[in-house]
């Protein structure tokens, strides 16, 4: 998969500038961050990158940015997309700064099984037996390839799954789940919930200005609450998206009051 294939998936907010992030965006985001710190004090932030599997130019560029700014990141790996050669190709990053990377499981096939309604891989169409088979099989596959690098947290494709899925996850040995903020189905007691609040790349606004306004509102709404999860999709990024990501990493990592963590720090 390359950038040409994913061009149609790139958010409108990354098509209204090319080589330089507008100063107005920089100033607004910086003001939001500083106001959030003033209002709440110390803030916890985590980054989650979805759809990890085949190495690509975008994947490499994303990883290099997180290493450059020494910012940790949670990487959601699709089990059937990961192979031993692909993992070996990724170990250059893990060897440089292994403590920065929190590898965890992202579905099994990243396949939709629902015939109506919103997409779900682990939705009501699946039986308990099939849920357990995919969850346990996916975890076993990743362990056989990646060894002890895994963290027992699960990100469901499309950020949704059933309560039955969470019960089966606990049977397999998972400790928590990460979905979109506001997910209506709450996990059972003792099972951690790590919602993402800010969506950098799977935005659907048809107007760039509306998209920027909504993105800033997400930062403005959730940073002051003290915990903020930020979701990335590297294959939906163009150069403009990387420019914004670099500014965001540089900005957030420059404040002592902001602690950037991974699920390993939270479970």
C-alpha positions as CSV (number, residue, x, y, z in Angstrom):
1,X,0.0,0.0,0.0
2,X,1.3,3.4,-0.9
3,X,0.3,7.1,-0.5
4,X,-1.4,7.2,-3.9
5,X,-3.7,4.4,-2.9
6,X,-4.7,6.2,0.3
7,X,-4.9,9.7,-1.1
8,X,-8.7,9.7,-1.2
9,X,-8.7,8.8,2.5
10,X,-6.6,11.8,3.6
11,X,-8.6,14.3,5.7
12,X,-9.4,17.7,4.1
13,X,-7.6,19.4,6.9
14,X,-4.3,18.3,5.4
15,X,-5.0,19.5,1.9
16,X,-5.2,23.2,2.5
17,X,-1.4,23.7,3.1
18,X,1.7,22.0,1.8
19,X,5.2,22.8,3.2
20,X,4.5,24.9,6.2
21,X,1.9,24.7,9.0
22,X,0.0,28.0,9.1
23,X,1.0,30.2,12.1
24,X,-2.7,30.6,13.1
25,X,-2.9,26.8,13.7
26,X,0.3,26.8,15.7
27,X,-0.8,29.7,17.9
28,X,-4.3,28.3,18.5
29,X,-3.0,24.9,19.5
30,X,-0.3,26.3,21.8
31,X,-2.9,28.5,23.5
32,X,-5.2,25.5,24.0
33,X,-2.3,23.5,25.6
34,X,-1.2,26.3,27.9
35,X,-4.8,27.1,28.9
36,X,-5.4,23.4,29.7
37,X,-2.3,23.2,31.9
38,X,-3.4,26.4,33.7
39,X,-6.9,24.9,34.3
40,X,-6.0,21.4,35.2
41,X,-2.3,21.3,36.1
42,X,-0.4,18.1,35.1
43,X,-1.9,16.3,32.1
44,X,-1.4,12.7,30.9
45,X,-1.4,12.1,27.1
46,X,-1.0,9.0,25.1
47,X,-0.7,8.4,21.3
48,X,-2.2,5.3,19.7
49,X,-1.4,4.4,16.1
50,X,-3.8,1.9,14.5
51,X,-3.5,-0.6,11.6
52,X,0.1,-1.6,12.2
53,X,1.3,-4.5,10.0
54,X,3.1,-4.1,6.6
55,X,6.1,-1.8,6.8
56,X,5.8,1.3,4.6
57,X,7.3,4.7,4.0
58,X,4.6,6.3,6.1
59,X,5.2,3.9,9.0
60,X,9.0,4.6,8.9
61,X,8.4,8.4,8.8
62,X,6.0,8.2,11.8
63,X,8.3,6.1,13.9
64,X,11.3,8.4,13.2
65,X,9.3,11.4,14.4
66,X,8.5,9.7,17.7
67,X,12.1,8.7,18.2
68,X,13.3,12.2,17.3
69,X,11.2,13.8,20.0
70,X,11.5,10.8,22.4
71,X,7.8,10.5,22.7
72,X,6.3,7.1,23.5
73,X,3.5,5.6,21.3
74,X,1.0,2.7,21.5
75,X,1.1,0.6,18.3
76,X,-2.1,-1.4,17.5
77,X,-1.0,-4.5,15.5
78,X,-3.4,-6.5,13.3
79,X,-2.4,-10.2,14.0
80,X,-2.9,-11.6,10.5
81,X,-1.0,-8.6,9.0
82,X,2.1,-9.3,11.1
83,X,4.7,-11.9,9.9
84,X,8.2,-12.7,11.2
85,X,9.9,-10.9,8.2
86,X,7.7,-7.8,8.8
87,X,8.5,-7.8,12.5
88,X,12.2,-8.3,11.8
89,X,12.0,-5.3,9.5
90,X,10.6,-3.2,12.4
91,X,13.1,-4.2,15.0
92,X,15.4,-1.4,14.0
93,X,13.1,1.0,15.8
94,X,12.6,-1.2,18.8
95,X,16.3,-1.7,19.2
96,X,16.9,2.1,19.2
97,X,14.5,3.0,21.9
98,X,12.5,0.0,23.0
99,X,10.9,1.8,26.0
100,X,9.1,4.2,23.6
101,X,6.9,1.5,22.0
102,X,3.9,-0.2,23.4
103,X,2.8,-3.0,21.0
104,X,-0.7,-4.3,21.5
105,X,-3.4,-6.2,19.6
106,X,-5.8,-4.6,17.0
107,X,-8.6,-7.0,16.1
108,X,-7.6,-10.2,14.3
109,X,-8.2,-9.8,10.6
110,X,-9.6,-6.2,10.7
111,X,-12.7,-7.6,8.9
112,X,-16.3,-6.4,9.2
113,X,-18.8,-9.2,10.0
114,X,-21.9,-7.1,10.4
115,X,-24.4,-7.2,7.6
116,X,-26.1,-4.0,8.7
117,X,-25.3,-1.1,10.9
118,X,-21.8,0.1,11.7
119,X,-18.7,-2.0,10.9
120,X,-17.5,-4.3,13.6
121,X,-15.1,-7.2,13.7
122,X,-16.1,-8.2,17.2
123,X,-19.8,-7.2,17.1
124,X,-23.2,-9.0,17.7
125,X,-22.9,-11.1,14.6
126,X,-20.1,-13.2,16.2
127,X,-20.6,-16.1,18.5
128,X,-18.8,-16.4,21.9
129,X,-16.8,-19.3,20.4
130,X,-15.7,-17.3,17.4
131,X,-14.8,-14.3,19.5
132,X,-12.6,-16.4,21.8
133,X,-11.1,-18.2,18.9
134,X,-10.0,-15.0,17.2
135,X,-8.9,-13.2,20.4
136,X,-6.9,-16.1,21.7
137,X,-5.5,-17.0,18.3
138,X,-4.5,-13.5,17.5
139,X,-2.7,-13.1,20.8
140,X,-0.9,-16.4,20.3
141,X,0.1,-15.5,16.8
142,X,1.6,-12.1,17.9
143,X,3.3,-13.7,20.9
144,X,5.0,-16.3,18.6
145,X,6.3,-13.5,16.3
146,X,6.9,-10.6,18.7
147,X,7.6,-12.4,22.0
148,X,7.6,-10.4,25.2
149,X,7.1,-7.0,23.4
150,X,3.4,-7.2,23.7
151,X,1.1,-5.4,26.2
152,X,-2.2,-7.1,27.0
153,X,-4.5,-4.3,25.8
154,X,-6.9,-4.6,22.9
155,X,-8.0,-2.0,20.3
156,X,-11.1,-3.2,18.3
157,X,-11.2,-2.2,14.7
158,X,-13.5,0.8,14.1
159,X,-13.3,1.4,17.9
160,X,-16.3,-0.7,18.8
161,X,-17.1,-4.1,20.1
162,X,-19.6,-5.9,22.3
163,X,-19.6,-6.5,26.1
164,X,-19.3,-10.2,25.3
165,X,-16.0,-9.4,23.5
166,X,-14.7,-7.7,26.6
167,X,-15.6,-10.7,28.7
168,X,-13.8,-13.0,26.3
169,X,-10.8,-10.7,26.3
170,X,-10.5,-11.1,30.0
171,X,-10.6,-14.9,29.7
172,X,-7.6,-14.7,27.3
173,X,-5.7,-12.5,29.8
174,X,-6.1,-9.0,28.4
175,X,-6.0,-6.2,31.0
176,X,-7.8,-3.4,29.1
177,X,-9.3,-2.0,26.0
178,X,-8.9,1.2,24.0
179,X,-11.8,2.6,22.0
180,X,-13.3,6.1,21.2
181,X,-14.4,8.3,24.0
182,X,-18.1,8.0,24.7
183,X,-18.4,4.3,23.8
184,X,-21.7,3.3,25.3
185,X,-20.8,-0.2,26.4
186,X,-18.6,0.1,29.5
187,X,-16.1,-2.6,30.4
188,X,-16.6,-4.9,33.4
189,X,-15.1,-4.0,36.7
190,X,-11.4,-4.6,36.9
191,X,-11.0,-4.2,33.1
192,X,-9.2,-1.0,32.2
193,X,-10.7,1.5,29.6
194,X,-8.3,3.8,27.7
195,X,-10.4,5.9,25.3
196,X,-9.0,8.1,22.6
197,X,-10.3,11.6,22.5
198,X,-8.6,13.3,19.5
199,X,-8.8,11.8,16.0
200,X,-6.0,13.2,13.8
201,X,-6.6,11.3,10.6
202,X,-9.9,9.6,10.1
203,X,-11.9,12.8,9.9
204,X,-14.8,13.1,7.6
205,X,-15.4,16.8,7.3
206,X,-15.8,17.9,3.7
207,X,-14.5,21.4,4.5
208,X,-11.0,22.0,5.8
209,X,-11.9,25.0,8.0
210,X,-14.7,23.0,9.6
211,X,-12.3,20.1,10.1
212,X,-9.7,22.3,11.8
213,X,-12.3,23.9,14.1
214,X,-13.6,20.5,15.1
215,X,-10.0,19.1,15.7
216,X,-9.1,22.1,17.9
217,X,-12.4,21.7,19.8
218,X,-11.4,18.1,20.6
219,X,-8.1,19.3,22.1
220,X,-9.9,22.1,23.9
221,X,-12.5,19.7,25.3
222,X,-10.3,16.9,26.5
223,X,-6.9,18.2,27.4
224,X,-8.3,20.1,30.4
225,X,-9.8,16.9,31.8
226,X,-6.3,15.6,32.6
227,X,-6.1,12.6,30.4
228,X,-6.1,12.7,26.6
229,X,-5.7,9.9,24.1
230,X,-4.7,10.9,20.5
231,X,-5.4,8.5,17.6
232,X,-3.2,8.2,14.5
233,X,-3.6,6.3,11.2
234,X,-0.2,6.5,9.4
235,X,-1.5,5.3,6.0
236,X,-3.9,8.2,5.9
237,X,-1.1,10.8,6.2
238,X,0.4,13.0,3.6
239,X,3.3,15.4,4.0
240,X,1.1,18.1,5.5
241,X,-0.2,15.6,8.1
242,X,3.4,14.8,9.1
243,X,4.2,18.5,9.4
244,X,1.3,18.9,11.8
245,X,2.3,15.7,13.8
246,X,5.8,17.0,14.2
247,X,4.6,20.3,15.5
248,X,2.3,18.5,17.9
249,X,5.0,16.2,19.2
250,X,7.5,19.1,19.6
251,X,4.8,21.2,21.4
252,X,3.6,18.6,23.9
253,X,7.0,17.2,24.7
254,X,8.2,20.7,25.6
255,X,6.0,21.0,28.8
256,X,7.1,19.5,32.1
257,X,3.4,19.5,33.1
258,X,2.5,17.1,30.3
259,X,3.4,13.4,30.9
260,X,3.2,11.3,27.7
261,X,2.7,7.6,28.5
262,X,1.7,4.3,27.1
263,X,-0.6,1.6,28.3
264,X,2.3,-0.1,30.0
265,X,2.4,2.9,32.4
266,X,-1.4,2.8,33.0
267,X,-2.3,-0.9,33.6
